[in-house]
Amino acid sequence: MLSLPSTARNNAVAVLGEFVGTFLFLFFSFSGTQIANTPAPADGAAPNASNLMFIALAFGLSLMANVWAFYRITGGLFNPSVTLALYLIGGLDWLRAVLVFVAQLLGGIAAAGVVSALFPGPMVVNTTLGGGASTVQGLFIEVFLTTELVFVILMLAVEKHRSTHLAPVGIGLSFFLAELCGVYYTGGSLNPARSLGPAVVNHTFPKYFWIYWIGPGLGSLLASAFYYLLTILRWQECNPNQDSDGMEKGQKSISALSDDTRVQLPSP
């Protein structure tokens, strides 16, 4: 691909980017519309719009606030799927990735335990299939939702630009959107730590629990592969000077991922 003339390569990036971007835009738009217009299936209840909105807001705002607080400290990953993506693109070495992976799982269990102890009544935050979704459908819903979230993180937080300090906003909005489309059918996990914590505390592991590991893992792989392909194609040359950061055409981007900048985000 790099042997192609720059015009041909840039056209390839434009076509690829517009195809994937249009797909993701309409996938989430159609998904939300489908959920809003779904009648009650024979074995369940119709979507409750206010409940879905409340849950999506809780997750999206919580992720945004905590990423904003922790991105100077750790990068604000909070998700083994994101950790996997950072490792795959060279943003984390294997030791840091393993340590962070374990810490995230333990954090999810601790959070579920504290919520269970603090709030009266049974804890009802487990991720479960609903709305008549099959195991295979649930798996691929998790794959596509995680792909969107991880790709947004890679482009907004890993790639450095003038508005990197606002990356938590885009990340939180991406998670909010994913939850709107996923909560009704899968519980909207996108994160093994999010599913493992409540499952451990409630001692509830449905037979399809594996989709909350494999789905986000595959989504992370897919997002990382697409990001890597764009990097090989020098995506920054396709539509340059969009960040008003003085970046000239052909200048090396954060894709090089130097040791001192690849995870630590700059202060605003």
C-alpha positions as protocol buffer text, in pm:
chain_id: "A"
residue {
  index: 1
  type: MET
  ca { x: 0 y: 0 z: 0 }
}
residue {
  index: 2
  type: LEU
  ca { x: 284 y: 239 z: 82 }
}
residue {
  index: 3
  type: SER
  ca { x: 419 y: 191 z: -270 }
}
residue {
  index: 4
  type: LEU
  ca { x: 105 y: 352 z: -410 }
}
residue {
  index: 5
  type: PRO
  ca { x: 123 y: 715 z: -520 }
}
residue {
  index: 6
  type: SER
  ca { x: 14 y: 949 z: -242 }
}
residue {
  index: 7
  type: THR
  ca { x: -304 y: 1048 z: -428 }
}
residue {
  index: 8
  type: ALA
  ca { x: -411 y: 685 z: -470 }
}
residue {
  index: 9
  type: ARG
  ca { x: -328 y: 608 z: -107 }
}
residue {
  index: 10
  type: ASN
  ca { x: -521 y: 910 z: 18 }
}
residue {
  index: 11
  type: ASN
  ca { x: -818 y: 815 z: -196 }
}
residue {
  index: 12
  type: ALA
  ca { x: -804 y: 465 z: -48 }
}
residue {
  index: 13
  type: VAL
  ca { x: -805 y: 612 z: 303 }
}
residue {
  index: 14
  type: ALA
  ca { x: -1096 y: 840 z: 213 }
}
residue {
  index: 15
  type: VAL
  ca { x: -1302 y: 553 z: 71 }
}
residue {
  index: 16
  type: LEU
  ca { x: -1221 y: 322 z: 362 }
}
residue {
  index: 17
  type: GLY
  ca { x: -1285 y: 591 z: 621 }
}
residue {
  index: 18
  type: GLU
  ca { x: -1613 y: 702 z: 471 }
}
residue {
  index: 19
  type: PHE
  ca { x: -1735 y: 344 z: 437 }
}
residue {
  index: 20
  type: VAL
  ca { x: -1654 y: 252 z: 797 }
}
residue {
  index: 21
  type: GLY
  ca { x: -1767 y: 590 z: 930 }
}
residue {
  index: 22
  type: THR
  ca { x: -2100 y: 572 z: 748 }
}
residue {
  index: 23
  type: PHE
  ca { x: -2146 y: 214 z: 863 }
}
residue {
  index: 24
  type: LEU
  ca { x: -2086 y: 302 z: 1229 }
}
residue {
  index: 25
  type: PHE
  ca { x: -2298 y: 617 z: 1211 }
}
residue {
  index: 26
  type: LEU
  ca { x: -2597 y: 435 z: 1066 }
}
residue {
  index: 27
  type: PHE
  ca { x: -2541 y: 115 z: 1263 }
}
residue {
  index: 28
  type: PHE
  ca { x: -2587 y: 299 z: 1590 }
}
residue {
  index: 29
  type: SER
  ca { x: -2866 y: 517 z: 1453 }
}
residue {
  index: 30
  type: PHE
  ca { x: -3056 y: 218 z: 1320 }
}
residue {
  index: 31
  type: SER
  ca { x: -2990 y: 20 z: 1639 }
}
residue {
  index: 32
  type: GLY
  ca { x: -3132 y: 292 z: 1861 }
}
residue {
  index: 33
  type: THR
  ca { x: -3435 y: 331 z: 1636 }
}
residue {
  index: 34
  type: GLN
  ca { x: -3489 y: -45 z: 1628 }
}
residue {
  index: 35
  type: ILE
  ca { x: -3486 y: -61 z: 2008 }
}
residue {
  index: 36
  type: ALA
  ca { x: -3722 y: 234 z: 2045 }
}
residue {
  index: 37
  type: ASN
  ca { x: -3969 y: 77 z: 1802 }
}
residue {
  index: 38
  type: THR
  ca { x: -3945 y: -279 z: 1936 }
}
residue {
  index: 39
  type: PRO
  ca { x: -4268 y: -426 z: 2077 }
}
residue {
  index: 40
  type: ALA
  ca { x: -4258 y: -665 z: 2370 }
}
residue {
  index: 41
  type: PRO
  ca { x: -4138 y: -1011 z: 2261 }
}
residue {
  index: 42
  type: ALA
  ca { x: -4326 y: -1320 z: 2372 }
}
residue {
  index: 43
  type: ASP
  ca { x: -4072 y: -1396 z: 2646 }
}
residue {
  index: 44
  type: GLY
  ca { x: -3995 y: -1050 z: 2774 }
}
residue {
  index: 45
  type: ALA
  ca { x: -4085 y: -686 z: 2820 }
}
residue {
  index: 46
  type: ALA
  ca { x: -4073 y: -403 z: 2570 }
}
residue {
  index: 47
  type: PRO
  ca { x: -3784 y: -156 z: 2606 }
}
residue {
  index: 48
  type: ASN
  ca { x: -3838 y: 106 z: 2873 }
}
residue {
  index: 49
  type: ALA
  ca { x: -3700 y: 423 z: 2715 }
}
residue {
  index: 50
  type: SER
  ca { x: -3655 y: 612 z: 3043 }
}
residue {
  index: 51
  type: ASN
  ca { x: -3471 y: 320 z: 3204 }
}
residue {
  index: 52
  type: LEU
  ca { x: -3244 y: 276 z: 2904 }
}
residue {
  index: 53
  type: MET
  ca { x: -3165 y: 648 z: 2896 }
}
residue {
  index: 54
  type: PHE
  ca { x: -3091 y: 658 z: 3270 }
}
residue {
  index: 55
  type: ILE
  ca { x: -2858 y: 358 z: 3253 }
}
residue {
  index: 56
  type: ALA
  ca { x: -2680 y: 489 z: 2942 }
}
residue {
  index: 57
  type: LEU
  ca { x: -2633 y: 830 z: 3103 }
}
residue {
  index: 58
  type: ALA
  ca { x: -2500 y: 676 z: 3424 }
}
residue {
  index: 59
  type: PHE
  ca { x: -2236 y: 475 z: 3239 }
}
residue {
  index: 60
  type: GLY
  ca { x: -2146 y: 746 z: 2988 }
}
residue {
  index: 61
  type: LEU
  ca { x: -2114 y: 1027 z: 3243 }
}
residue {
  index: 62
  type: SER
  ca { x: -1929 y: 808 z: 3492 }
}
residue {
  index: 63
  type: LEU
  ca { x: -1675 y: 704 z: 3229 }
}
residue {
  index: 64
  type: MET
  ca { x: -1631 y: 1062 z: 3108 }
}
residue {
  index: 65
  type: ALA
  ca { x: -1576 y: 1203 z: 3459 }
}
residue {
  index: 66
  type: ASN
  ca { x: -1336 y: 933 z: 3571 }
}
residue {
  index: 67
  type: VAL
  ca { x: -1135 y: 925 z: 3248 }
}
residue {
  index: 68
  type: TRP
  ca { x: -1097 y: 1301 z: 3281 }
}
residue {
  index: 69
  type: ALA
  ca { x: -974 y: 1260 z: 3639 }
}
residue {
  index: 70
  type: PHE
  ca { x: -733 y: 974 z: 3574 }
}
residue {
  index: 71
  type: TYR
  ca { x: -600 y: 1029 z: 3221 }
}
residue {
  index: 72
  type: ARG
  ca { x: -290 y: 1211 z: 3347 }
}
residue {
  index: 73
  type: ILE
  ca { x: -224 y: 931 z: 3594 }
}
residue {
  index: 74
  type: THR
  ca { x: -283 y: 608 z: 3403 }
}
residue {
  index: 75
  type: GLY
  ca { x: -450 y: 705 z: 3076 }
}
residue {
  index: 76
  type: GLY
  ca { x: -791 y: 623 z: 3225 }
}
residue {
  index: 77
  type: LEU
  ca { x: -839 y: 285 z: 3059 }
}
residue {
  index: 78
  type: PHE
  ca { x: -1073 y: 111 z: 3310 }
}
residue {
  index: 79
  type: ASN
  ca { x: -1146 y: -171 z: 3066 }
}
residue {
  index: 80
  type: PRO
  ca { x: -947 y: -487 z: 2981 }
}
residue {
  index: 81
  type: SER
  ca { x: -1059 y: -450 z: 2619 }
}
residue {
  index: 82
  type: VAL
  ca { x: -898 y: -106 z: 2601 }
}
residue {
  index: 83
  type: THR
  ca { x: -589 y: -241 z: 2774 }
}
residue {
  index: 84
  type: LEU
  ca { x: -567 y: -514 z: 2509 }
}
residue {
  index: 85
  type: ALA
  ca { x: -593 y: -257 z: 2230 }
}
residue {
  index: 86
  type: LEU
  ca { x: -319 y: -40 z: 2383 }
}
residue {
  index: 87
  type: TYR
  ca { x: -95 y: -344 z: 2412 }
}
residue {
  index: 88
  type: LEU
  ca { x: -161 y: -449 z: 2052 }
}
residue {
  index: 89
  type: ILE
  ca { x: -67 y: -111 z: 1908 }
}
residue {
  index: 90
  type: GLY
  ca { x: 241 y: -79 z: 2128 }
}
residue {
  index: 91
  type: GLY
  ca { x: 100 y: 167 z: 2379 }
}
residue {
  index: 92
  type: LEU
  ca { x: 165 y: -63 z: 2676 }
}
residue {
  index: 93
  type: ASP
  ca { x: 437 y: -318 z: 2740 }
}
residue {
  index: 94
  type: TRP
  ca { x: 324 y: -668 z: 2836 }
}
residue {
  index: 95
  type: LEU
  ca { x: 399 y: -632 z: 3208 }
}
residue {
  index: 96
  type: ARG
  ca { x: 205 y: -307 z: 3246 }
}
residue {
  index: 97
  type: ALA
  ca { x: -80 y: -453 z: 3041 }
}
residue {
  index: 98
  type: VAL
  ca { x: -105 y: -764 z: 3260 }
}
residue {
  index: 99
  type: LEU
  ca { x: -91 y: -564 z: 3583 }
}
residue {
  index: 100
  type: VAL
  ca { x: -351 y: -315 z: 3464 }
}
residue {
  index: 101
  type: PHE
  ca { x: -572 y: -597 z: 3331 }
}
residue {
  index: 102
  type: VAL
  ca { x: -580 y: -764 z: 3673 }
}
residue {
  index: 103
  type: ALA
  ca { x: -632 y: -433 z: 3852 }
}
residue {
  index: 104
  type: GLN
  ca { x: -933 y: -354 z: 3633 }
}
residue {
  index: 105
  type: LEU
  ca { x: -1096 y: -691 z: 3705 }
}
residue {
  index: 106
  type: LEU
  ca { x: -1040 y: -648 z: 4078 }
}
residue {
  index: 107
  type: GLY
  ca { x: -1175 y: -293 z: 4059 }
}
residue {
  index: 108
  type: GLY
  ca { x: -1494 y: -419 z: 3896 }
}
residue {
  index: 109
  type: ILE
  ca { x: -1543 y: -680 z: 4169 }
}
residue {
  index: 110
  type: ALA
  ca { x: -1476 y: -423 z: 4442 }
}
residue {
  index: 111
  type: ALA
  ca { x: -1723 y: -174 z: 4291 }
}
residue {
  index: 112
  type: ALA
  ca { x: -1995 y: -438 z: 4269 }
}
residue {
  index: 113
  type: GLY
  ca { x: -1929 y: -547 z: 4627 }
}
residue {
  index: 114
  type: VAL
  ca { x: -1954 y: -194 z: 4765 }
}
residue {
  index: 115
  type: VAL
  ca { x: -2275 y: -122 z: 4571 }
}
residue {
  index: 116
  type: SER
  ca { x: -2425 y: -447 z: 4697 }
}
residue {
  index: 117
  type: ALA
  ca { x: -2340 y: -354 z: 5056 }
}
residue {
  index: 118
  type: LEU
  ca { x: -2448 y: 11 z: 5037 }
}
residue {
  index: 119
  type: PHE
  ca { x: -2783 y: -8 z: 4862 }
}
residue {
  index: 120
  type: PRO
  ca { x: -3086 y: -197 z: 4997 }
}
residue {
  index: 121
  type: GLY
  ca { x: -3236 y: -483 z: 4803 }
}
residue {
  index: 122
  type: PRO
  ca { x: -3070 y: -725 z: 4562 }
}
residue {
  index: 123
  type: MET
  ca { x: -2808 y: -586 z: 4323 }
}
residue {
  index: 124
  type: VAL
  ca { x: -2962 y: -584 z: 3976 }
}
residue {
  index: 125
  type: VAL
  ca { x: -2673 y: -475 z: 3755 }
}
residue {
  index: 126
  type: ASN
  ca { x: -2571 y: -808 z: 3599 }
}
residue {
  index: 127
  type: THR
  ca { x: -2528 y: -818 z: 3223 }
}
residue {
  index: 128
  type: THR
  ca { x: -2781 y: -1060 z: 3076 }
}
residue {
  index: 129
  type: LEU
  ca { x: -2930 y: -1128 z: 2736 }
}
residue {
  index: 130
  type: GLY
  ca { x: -3274 y: -979 z: 2682 }
}
residue {
  index: 131
  type: GLY
  ca { x: -3525 y: -876 z: 2421 }
}
residue {
  index: 132
  type: GLY
  ca { x: -3520 y: -1221 z: 2265 }
}
residue {
  index: 133
  type: ALA
  ca { x: -3153 y: -1189 z: 2161 }
}
residue {
  index: 134
  type: SER
  ca { x: -2974 y: -1518 z: 2097 }
}
residue {
  index: 135
  type: THR
  ca { x: -2625 y: -1593 z: 2222 }
}
residue {
  index: 136
  type: VAL
  ca { x: -2476 y: -1534 z: 1876 }
}
residue {
  index: 137
  type: GLN
  ca { x: -2664 y: -1205 z: 1837 }
}
residue {
  index: 138
  type: GLY
  ca { x: -2549 y: -1097 z: 2182 }
}
residue {
  index: 139
  type: LEU
  ca { x: -2190 y: -1183 z: 2095 }
}
residue {
  index: 140
  type: PHE
  ca { x: -2184 y: -971 z: 1781 }
}
residue {
  index: 141
  type: ILE
  ca { x: -2369 y: -684 z: 1946 }
}
residue {
  index: 142
  type: GLU
  ca { x: -2087 y: -675 z: 2202 }
}
residue {
  index: 143
  type: VAL
  ca { x: -1828 y: -696 z: 1923 }
}
residue {
  index: 144
  type: PHE
  ca { x: -1961 y: -396 z: 1730 }
}
residue {
  index: 145
  type: LEU
  ca { x: -2029 y: -182 z: 2036 }
}
residue {
  index: 146
  type: THR
  ca { x: -1679 y: -244 z: 2170 }
}
residue {
  index: 147
  type: THR
  ca { x: -1523 y: -175 z: 1831 }
}
residue {
  index: 148
  type: GLU
  ca { x: -1677 y: 172 z: 1825 }
}
residue {
  index: 149
  type: LEU
  ca { x: -1569 y: 254 z: 2181 }
}
residue {
  index: 150
  type: VAL
  ca { x: -1212 y: 133 z: 2139 }
}
residue {
  index: 151
  type: PHE
  ca { x: -1165 y: 304 z: 1803 }
}
residue {
  index: 152
  type: VAL
  ca { x: -1289 y: 634 z: 1948 }
}
residue {
  index: 153
  type: ILE
  ca { x: -1040 y: 597 z: 2232 }
}
residue {
  index: 154
  type: LEU
  ca { x: -753 y: 526 z: 1993 }
}
residue {
  index: 155
  type: MET
  ca { x: -830 y: 823 z: 1771 }
}
residue {
  index: 156
  type: LEU
  ca { x: -915 y: 1075 z: 2044 }
}
residue {
  index: 157
  type: ALA
  ca { x: -680 y: 980 z: 2327 }
}
residue {
  index: 158
  type: VAL
  ca { x: -388 y: 790 z: 2172 }
}
residue {
  index: 159
  type: GLU
  ca { x: -350 y: 1018 z: 1869 }
}
residue {
  index: 160
  type: LYS
  ca { x: -230 y: 1349 z: 2008 }
}
residue {
  index: 161
  type: HIS
  ca { x: -392 y: 1672 z: 1886 }
}
residue {
  index: 162
  type: ARG
  ca { x: -501 y: 2012 z: 2013 }
}
residue {
  index: 163
  type: SER
  ca { x: -822 y: 1881 z: 2168 }
}
residue {
  index: 164
  type: THR
  ca { x: -676 y: 1569 z: 2328 }
}
residue {
  index: 165
  type: HIS
  ca { x: -765 y: 1710 z: 2669 }
}
residue {
  index: 166
  type: LEU
  ca { x: -1131 y: 1690 z: 2559 }
}
residue {
  index: 167
  type: ALA
  ca { x: -1100 y: 1323 z: 2465 }
}
residue {
  index: 168
  type: PRO
  ca { x: -1293 y: 1215 z: 2779 }
}
residue {
  index: 169
  type: VAL
  ca { x: -1601 y: 1392 z: 2640 }
}
residue {
  index: 170
  type: GLY
  ca { x: -1592 y: 1199 z: 2315 }
}
residue {
  index: 171
  type: ILE
  ca { x: -1516 y: 875 z: 2498 }
}
residue {
  index: 172
  type: GLY
  ca { x: -1804 y: 927 z: 2740 }
}
residue {
  index: 173
  type: LEU
  ca { x: -2043 y: 1011 z: 2456 }
}
residue {
  index: 174
  type: SER
  ca { x: -1931 y: 701 z: 2266 }
}
residue {
  index: 175
  type: PHE
  ca { x: -2001 y: 482 z: 2567 }
}
residue {
  index: 176
  type: PHE
  ca { x: -2336 y: 654 z: 2622 }
}
residue {
  index: 177
  type: LEU
  ca { x: -2431 y: 576 z: 2261 }
}
residue {
  index: 178
  type: ALA
  ca { x: -2316 y: 216 z: 2293 }
}
residue {
  index: 179
  type: GLU
  ca { x: -2518 y: 169 z: 2610 }
}
residue {
  index: 180
  type: LEU
  ca { x: -2830 y: 310 z: 2445 }
}
residue {
  index: 181
  type: CYS
  ca { x: -2796 y: 43 z: 2178 }
}
residue {
  index: 182
  type: GLY
  ca { x: -2676 y: -244 z: 2394 }
}
residue {
  index: 183
  type: VAL
  ca { x: -2840 y: -239 z: 2737 }
}
residue {
  index: 184
  type: TYR
  ca { x: -3172 y: -386 z: 2626 }
}
residue {
  index: 185
  type: TYR
  ca { x: -3022 y: -682 z: 2440 }
}
residue {
  index: 186
  type: THR
  ca { x: -2697 y: -768 z: 2624 }
}
residue {
  index: 187
  type: GLY
  ca { x: -2680 y: -540 z: 2926 }
}
residue {
  index: 188
  type: GLY
  ca { x: -2427 y: -327 z: 2739 }
}
residue {
  index: 189
  type: SER
  ca { x: -2105 y: -470 z: 2880 }
}
residue {
  index: 190
  type: LEU
  ca { x: -1821 y: -383 z: 2637 }
}
residue {
  index: 191
  type: ASN
  ca { x: -1600 y: -452 z: 2937 }
}
residue {
  index: 192
  type: PRO
  ca { x: -1518 y: -785 z: 3104 }
}
residue {
  index: 193
  type: ALA
  ca { x: -1461 y: -606 z: 3436 }
}
residue {
  index: 194
  type: ARG
  ca { x: -1812 y: -458 z: 3419 }
}
residue {
  index: 195
  type: SER
  ca { x: -1965 y: -805 z: 3376 }
}
residue {
  index: 196
  type: LEU
  ca { x: -1735 y: -1000 z: 3607 }
}
residue {
  index: 197
  type: GLY
  ca { x: -1786 y: -781 z: 3915 }
}
residue {
  index: 198
  type: PRO
  ca { x: -2163 y: -826 z: 3955 }
}
residue {
  index: 199
  type: ALA
  ca { x: -2138 y: -1192 z: 3849 }
}
residue {
  index: 200
  type: VAL
  ca { x: -1889 y: -1265 z: 4127 }
}
residue {
  index: 201
  type: VAL
  ca { x: -2081 y: -1074 z: 4394 }
}
residue {
  index: 202
  type: ASN
  ca { x: -2417 y: -1226 z: 4297 }
}
residue {
  index: 203
  type: HIS
  ca { x: -2266 y: -1570 z: 4225 }
}
residue {
  index: 204
  type: THR
  ca { x: -2446 y: -1566 z: 3890 }
}
residue {
  index: 205
  type: PHE
  ca { x: -2272 y: -1691 z: 3578 }
}
residue {
  index: 206
  type: PRO
  ca { x: -2515 y: -1767 z: 3294 }
}
residue {
  index: 207
  type: LYS
  ca { x: -2407 y: -2028 z: 3041 }
}
residue {
  index: 208
  type: TYR
  ca { x: -2351 y: -1754 z: 2782 }
}
residue {
  index: 209
  type: PHE
  ca { x: -2129 y: -1549 z: 3016 }
}
residue {
  index: 210
  type: TRP
  ca { x: -1837 y: -1608 z: 2781 }
}
residue {
  index: 211
  type: ILE
  ca { x: -1978 y: -1357 z: 2531 }
}
residue {
  index: 212
  type: TYR
  ca { x: -1885 y: -1077 z: 2772 }
}
residue {
  index: 213
  type: TRP
  ca { x: -1521 y: -1179 z: 2736 }
}
residue {
  index: 214
  type: ILE
  ca { x: -1502 y: -1291 z: 2375 }
}
residue {
  index: 215
  type: GLY
  ca { x: -1724 y: -1012 z: 2235 }
}
residue {
  index: 216
  type: PRO
  ca { x: -1527 y: -718 z: 2381 }
}
residue {
  index: 217
  type: GLY
  ca { x: -1202 y: -899 z: 2302 }
}
residue {
  index: 218
  type: LEU
  ca { x: -1293 y: -938 z: 1936 }
}
residue {
  index: 219
  type: GLY
  ca { x: -1413 y: -578 z: 1924 }
}
residue {
  index: 220
  type: SER
  ca { x: -1079 y: -464 z: 2062 }
}
residue {
  index: 221
  type: LEU
  ca { x: -895 y: -669 z: 1799 }
}
residue {
  index: 222
  type: LEU
  ca { x: -1112 y: -529 z: 1520 }
}
residue {
  index: 223
  type: ALA
  ca { x: -1064 y: -168 z: 1630 }
}
residue {
  index: 224
  type: SER
  ca { x: -689 y: -216 z: 1672 }
}
residue {
  index: 225
  type: ALA
  ca { x: -657 y: -376 z: 1328 }
}
residue {
  index: 226
  type: PHE
  ca { x: -847 y: -90 z: 1163 }
}
residue {
  index: 227
  type: TYR
  ca { x: -639 y: 168 z: 1348 }
}
residue {
  index: 228
  type: TYR
  ca { x: -321 y: -12 z: 1242 }
}
residue {
  index: 229
  type: LEU
  ca { x: -436 y: -21 z: 880 }
}
residue {
  index: 230
  type: LEU
  ca { x: -507 y: 352 z: 884 }
}
residue {
  index: 231
  type: THR
  ca { x: -164 y: 413 z: 1035 }
}
residue {
  index: 232
  type: ILE
  ca { x: 6 y: 212 z: 760 }
}
residue {
  index: 233
  type: LEU
  ca { x: -188 y: 415 z: 502 }
}
residue {
  index: 234
  type: ARG
  ca { x: -75 y: 741 z: 670 }
}
residue {
  index: 235
  type: TRP
  ca { x: -428 y: 856 z: 739 }
}
residue {
  index: 236
  type: GLN
  ca { x: -310 y: 1199 z: 857 }
}
residue {
  index: 237
  type: GLU
  ca { x: -213 y: 1287 z: 498 }
}
residue {
  index: 238
  type: CYS
  ca { x: -564 y: 1226 z: 362 }
}
residue {
  index: 239
  type: ASN
  ca { x: -728 y: 1528 z: 524 }
}
residue {
  index: 240
  type: PRO
  ca { x: -446 y: 1732 z: 680 }
}
residue {
  index: 241
  type: ASN
  ca { x: -447 y: 2040 z: 903 }
}
residue {
  index: 242
  type: GLN
  ca { x: -783 y: 1961 z: 1065 }
}
residue {
  index: 243
  type: ASP
  ca { x: -659 y: 2017 z: 1420 }
}
residue {
  index: 244
  type: SER
  ca { x: -504 y: 2362 z: 1368 }
}
residue {
  index: 245
  type: ASP
  ca { x: -199 y: 2235 z: 1553 }
}
residue {
  index: 246
  type: GLY
  ca { x: 64 y: 2331 z: 1298 }
}
residue {
  index: 247
  type: MET
  ca { x: 96 y: 1974 z: 1180 }
}
residue {
  index: 248
  type: GLU
  ca { x: 229 y: 1975 z: 827 }
}
residue {
  index: 249
  type: LYS
  ca { x: 145 y: 1719 z: 565 }
}
residue {
  index: 250
  type: GLY
  ca { x: 348 y: 1404 z: 614 }
}
residue {
  index: 251
  type: GLN
  ca { x: 461 y: 1490 z: 968 }
}
residue {
  index: 252
  type: LYS
  ca { x: 496 y: 1181 z: 1189 }
}
residue {
  index: 253
  type: SER
  ca { x: 193 y: 1139 z: 1416 }
}
residue {
  index: 254
  type: ILE
  ca { x: 153 y: 978 z: 1752 }
}
residue {
  index: 255
  type: SER
  ca { x: 124 y: 651 z: 1560 }
}
residue {
  index: 256
  type: ALA
  ca { x: 497 y: 622 z: 1625 }
}
residue {
  index: 257
  type: LEU
  ca { x: 399 y: 588 z: 1993 }
}
residue {
  index: 258
  type: SER
  ca { x: 718 y: 697 z: 2162 }
}
residue {
  index: 259
  type: ASP
  ca { x: 770 y: 564 z: 2513 }
}
residue {
  index: 260
  type: ASP
  ca { x: 704 y: 894 z: 2686 }
}
residue {
  index: 261
  type: THR
  ca { x: 387 y: 997 z: 2499 }
}
residue {
  index: 262
  type: ARG
  ca { x: 199 y: 691 z: 2385 }
}
residue {
  index: 263
  type: VAL
  ca { x: -26 y: 647 z: 2690 }
}
residue {
  index: 264
  type: GLN
  ca { x: 25 y: 956 z: 2904 }
}
residue {
  index: 265
  type: LEU
  ca { x: -205 y: 1227 z: 2777 }
}
residue {
  index: 266
  type: PRO
  ca { x: -83 y: 1589 z: 2777 }
}
residue {
  index: 267
  type: SER
  ca { x: -225 y: 1848 z: 3010 }
}
residue {
  index: 268
  type: PRO
  ca { x: -460 y: 2099 z: 2845 }
}
